[in-house]
Amino acid sequence: MSGRWARRMDGVRPSAIRDLLRLGADPEVISFGGGYPDASLFPVEELASVYRGLLVPEHADALQYTTSNGLPGLRRLVAERLTRDGSPRTADDVLIIQGGQQGLDLAAKLMVDPGDVVVTEDPTFLGALIAFAPTEPAYAVVRTDKHGLDTDDLQRVLEANPGAKMLYTVPDFQNPTGVTLSYERRHRLLELADEHDLLVVEDTPYRSLRYEGSPLPTLLSLDTSGRVLHLGSFSKILAPGLRLGWATARPDVLERLALLKLAADTQNSTLNMAATAAYLEAFDVDAHVARMVPVYRHKRDLMLATMDETFPEVVTRTRPDGGLFVWLGFPEGFDATDFLARELLPQEKVAYVPGATFFPVTQRPNHARLSYSGVPDDRLVDGLTRMAKLLHRAL
Amino acid sequence: MSGRWARRMDGVRPSAIRDLLRLGADPEVISFGGGYPDASLFPVEELASVYRGLLVPEHADALQYTTSNGLPGLRRLVAERLTRDGSPRTADDVLIIQGGQQGLDLAAKLMVDPGDVVVTEDPTFLGALIAFAPTEPAYAVVRTDKHGLDTDDLQRVLEANPGAKMLYTVPDFQNPTGVTLSYERRHRLLELADEHDLLVVEDTPYRSLRYEGSPLPTLLSLDTSGRVLHLGSFSKILAPGLRLGWATARPDVLERLALLKLAADTQNSTLNMAATAAYLEAFDVDAHVARMVPVYRHKRDLMLATMDETFPEVVTRTRPDGGLFVWLGFPEGFDATDFLARELLPQEKVAYVPGATFFPVTQRPNHARLSYSGVPDDRLVDGLTRMAKLLHRAL
């Protein structure tokens, strides 16, 4: 039987992030690895009250099956959220999904035949590469800088790959780099997508976590030809343990995604959908986010300041305006995977995600992704200082 | 863009069951359509108490990400359940999935390249056909009778399809027929699977809902060569709205399924996993099932007795020892889809699932699946009596 796996399994392999998420569970390790939100910020009491209200005999339906597109009440509330963010939508335009990650799986299933070209930022979100892998894509990658994906490079890449079908992007506080796509480039990206008839997958898990500056319009709101599949998530604004996200797209796209969702797992948890809808009705989630923002801003500032103070000057880093991640660049020849496995983790019990696996085509070993969101202040400073000590020795 | 969908989308189409699940939401319709458990049997108070215990600041981790294989505590409890059912397992042998349905999606991804032959009962679970469709299988189907899949026919089918890779079966109280695979045939099925090197997907959502007779050993427990992928679900023993199921298989299979699970949606709801583990620790789920069994047995008996009393004699039916479904056979030439759409639903507001779509290869129109589980007694009798009246006129 073991010689009989489907061909797609050749590309489905264990990933570094998975092992690191496991490491993160060891309480002795100071892990900057996972993109975990700070659990102390979860609105536990409010959620307790909505679950209490639902888990009564009169609401036994909250434990029953429901429609695979998601509870209508929750879809309406997500539509209102999208409308407030510049893209008028109704409940019928929304599909509830098992976190943003499921949207990536569904998008690839919709578009990608083996060998089809998917265009991504370079580096890009590792979870997207993991989600796309079973559809056996080829990748064409676009250079990024501090204003996000470089649209001049995108133009070249699309001319070189006329069959490209799908562009995947995290415009706000990208994973792993933390950078945000500029206003001009958002327009240009959509122009190029129109010219090349691409599906644009706009992934926005961190969009609400902005620590400075003004929000830029979503690609969805700028799109005039219905080619943006917009994915959002409650993981960072409410709690990841609910596994709830949403997709919106033009009707012929959304209908197909809904069929793929039904095929994949029937539906999301009715109870979690009902609870999230009740939470959104009873409480002000934007006020909740507004309370989280200064906490994360403080953590970001603390990480950047500690790096400024302690890290060797040759180590470059991004300065994110929001989100959860700082991206480090080490000198050429430095292998961040090696450094983690042989020195940082065994000697100092500190972890990050090595950057290599975020590059879909040519893995550059001299990068690392660090998240500040889930680490208490004292451990954050302690972990970075210990890392700095080893870096000074290594560089 | 609309001409650019992946090829797999040719086989991903709206299904009858989906529209019917929607119809079931109209409170005026007496629907025998969905395989909904009776919501009045959900252990609402017990679940309320475990959610209350978890939604406190000390357990904020229940709202956080966790390992993609599922909470270790829940995996251990599922392993203990499997062990009690004749298959000794540990937590490491268990993968938590988004209901049994996700196991079908993962199994097909693991095994099926376009055109690969999947062997199923004829008829088989429509949800499995929906789950498998994105992998573009071909089907070879095996005759069933009141003892389940006919292993003599299976032998012929496998000889005619030497490349077959995977056999999908619901051995206990099959969906849609309600029949149970006999002891002798379980052994013979595994012998044939060994000869032909098949992955056997054993789907057991209804296994605990036995109303008479003794449980037969699972295929998993009889398997000596590690070729059974066993799927189970909390949907029918606890509540479908939690979306929790499990998969167990030999390590090289389970590891690959876990990678596909990670790719598909990262993980199940941490909160629902923690709550289900806490429920299983604090309460006796088998005692809960033992309280449900007489209720469902009564409903089954009421459906069968009402059919005996009111239905035309030419309508055949199965007599399930458990589970949720009765399968009707109408005379040749009768179209159960037509009858539903043109007479039963508009005139009497009664619904079932037409049988045609449960046949993977040659759809036989003269069948229907009826579920008794979610319908109150008076509506059950009323709905069947109204259906009988129309049937007498039509036949």
Chai-1 contact restraints between the chains, C-beta under 6 A:
chainA,res_idxA,chainB,res_idxB,connection_type,confidence,min_distance_angstrom,max_distance_angstrom,comment,restraint_id
A,M1,B,D197,contact,1.0,0.0,6.0,A-B,restraint_1
A,M1,B,L199,contact,1.0,0.0,6.0,A-B,restraint_2
A,M1,B,R227,contact,1.0,0.0,6.0,A-B,restraint_3
A,S2,B,D252,contact,1.0,0.0,6.0,A-B,restraint_4
A,R4,B,K165,contact,1.0,0.0,6.0,A-B,restraint_5
A,A6,B,M111,contact,1.0,0.0,6.0,A-B,restraint_6
A,A6,B,V112,contact,1.0,0.0,6.0,A-B,restraint_7
A,A6,B,D113,contact,1.0,0.0,6.0,A-B,restraint_8
A,R7,B,D113,contact,1.0,0.0,6.0,A-B,restraint_9
A,V12,B,L259,contact,1.0,0.0,6.0,A-B,restraint_10
A,Y36,B,Y65,contact,1.0,0.0,6.0,A-B,restraint_11
A,A39,B,A60,contact,1.0,0.0,6.0,A-B,restraint_12
A,A39,B,Q64,contact,1.0,0.0,6.0,A-B,restraint_13
A,F42,B,A60,contact,1.0,0.0,6.0,A-B,restraint_14
A,F42,B,L63,contact,1.0,0.0,6.0,A-B,restraint_15
A,V44,B,L55,contact,1.0,0.0,6.0,A-B,restraint_16
A,V44,B,P57,contact,1.0,0.0,6.0,A-B,restraint_17
A,V44,B,A60,contact,1.0,0.0,6.0,A-B,restraint_18
A,L47,B,L55,contact,1.0,0.0,6.0,A-B,restraint_19
A,A48,B,L55,contact,1.0,0.0,6.0,A-B,restraint_20
A,Y51,B,Y51,contact,1.0,0.0,6.0,A-B,restraint_21
A,Y51,B,L55,contact,1.0,0.0,6.0,A-B,restraint_22
A,L55,B,V44,contact,1.0,0.0,6.0,A-B,restraint_23
A,L55,B,L47,contact,1.0,0.0,6.0,A-B,restraint_24
A,L55,B,A48,contact,1.0,0.0,6.0,A-B,restraint_25
A,L55,B,Y51,contact,1.0,0.0,6.0,A-B,restraint_26
A,P57,B,V44,contact,1.0,0.0,6.0,A-B,restraint_27
A,A60,B,A39,contact,1.0,0.0,6.0,A-B,restraint_28
A,A60,B,F42,contact,1.0,0.0,6.0,A-B,restraint_29
A,A60,B,V44,contact,1.0,0.0,6.0,A-B,restraint_30
A,A62,B,G241,contact,1.0,0.0,6.0,A-B,restraint_31
A,L63,B,F42,contact,1.0,0.0,6.0,A-B,restraint_32
A,L63,B,A239,contact,1.0,0.0,6.0,A-B,restraint_33
A,L63,B,G241,contact,1.0,0.0,6.0,A-B,restraint_34
A,Q64,B,A39,contact,1.0,0.0,6.0,A-B,restraint_35
A,Q64,B,G241,contact,1.0,0.0,6.0,A-B,restraint_36
A,Y65,B,Y36,contact,1.0,0.0,6.0,A-B,restraint_37
A,Y65,B,P240,contact,1.0,0.0,6.0,A-B,restraint_38
A,Q98,B,D265,contact,1.0,0.0,6.0,A-B,restraint_39
A,G99,B,T266,contact,1.0,0.0,6.0,A-B,restraint_40
A,Q101,B,D265,contact,1.0,0.0,6.0,A-B,restraint_41
A,Q101,B,T266,contact,1.0,0.0,6.0,A-B,restraint_42
A,Q102,B,D265,contact,1.0,0.0,6.0,A-B,restraint_43
A,D105,B,A264,contact,1.0,0.0,6.0,A-B,restraint_44
A,K109,B,P134,contact,1.0,0.0,6.0,A-B,restraint_45
A,M111,B,A6,contact,1.0,0.0,6.0,A-B,restraint_46
A,V112,B,A6,contact,1.0,0.0,6.0,A-B,restraint_47
A,D113,B,A6,contact,1.0,0.0,6.0,A-B,restraint_48
A,D113,B,R7,contact,1.0,0.0,6.0,A-B,restraint_49
A,I130,B,A263,contact,1.0,0.0,6.0,A-B,restraint_50
A,A131,B,A263,contact,1.0,0.0,6.0,A-B,restraint_51
A,P134,B,K109,contact,1.0,0.0,6.0,A-B,restraint_52
A,P134,B,A263,contact,1.0,0.0,6.0,A-B,restraint_53
A,K165,B,R4,contact,1.0,0.0,6.0,A-B,restraint_54
A,D197,B,M1,contact,1.0,0.0,6.0,A-B,restraint_55
A,L199,B,M1,contact,1.0,0.0,6.0,A-B,restraint_56
A,R227,B,M1,contact,1.0,0.0,6.0,A-B,restraint_57
A,A239,B,L63,contact,1.0,0.0,6.0,A-B,restraint_58
A,P240,B,Y65,contact,1.0,0.0,6.0,A-B,restraint_59
A,G241,B,A62,contact,1.0,0.0,6.0,A-B,restraint_60
A,G241,B,L63,contact,1.0,0.0,6.0,A-B,restraint_61
A,G241,B,Q64,contact,1.0,0.0,6.0,A-B,restraint_62
A,G241,B,T270,contact,1.0,0.0,6.0,A-B,restraint_63
A,G241,B,L271,contact,1.0,0.0,6.0,A-B,restraint_64
A,L242,B,S269,contact,1.0,0.0,6.0,A-B,restraint_65
A,R243,B,S269,contact,1.0,0.0,6.0,A-B,restraint_66
A,D252,B,S2,contact,1.0,0.0,6.0,A-B,restraint_67
A,L259,B,V12,contact,1.0,0.0,6.0,A-B,restraint_68
A,A263,B,I130,contact,1.0,0.0,6.0,A-B,restraint_69
A,A263,B,A131,contact,1.0,0.0,6.0,A-B,restraint_70
A,A263,B,P134,contact,1.0,0.0,6.0,A-B,restraint_71
A,A264,B,D105,contact,1.0,0.0,6.0,A-B,restraint_72
A,D265,B,Q98,contact,1.0,0.0,6.0,A-B,restraint_73
A,D265,B,Q101,contact,1.0,0.0,6.0,A-B,restraint_74
A,D265,B,Q102,contact,1.0,0.0,6.0,A-B,restraint_75
A,T266,B,G99,contact,1.0,0.0,6.0,A-B,restraint_76
A,T266,B,Q101,contact,1.0,0.0,6.0,A-B,restraint_77
A,S269,B,L242,contact,1.0,0.0,6.0,A-B,restraint_78
A,S269,B,R243,contact,1.0,0.0,6.0,A-B,restraint_79
A,S269,B,S269,contact,1.0,0.0,6.0,A-B,restraint_80
A,S269,B,N272,contact,1.0,0.0,6.0,A-B,restraint_81
A,T270,B,G241,contact,1.0,0.0,6.0,A-B,restraint_82
A,L271,B,G241,contact,1.0,0.0,6.0,A-B,restraint_83
A,N272,B,S269,contact,1.0,0.0,6.0,A-B,restraint_84
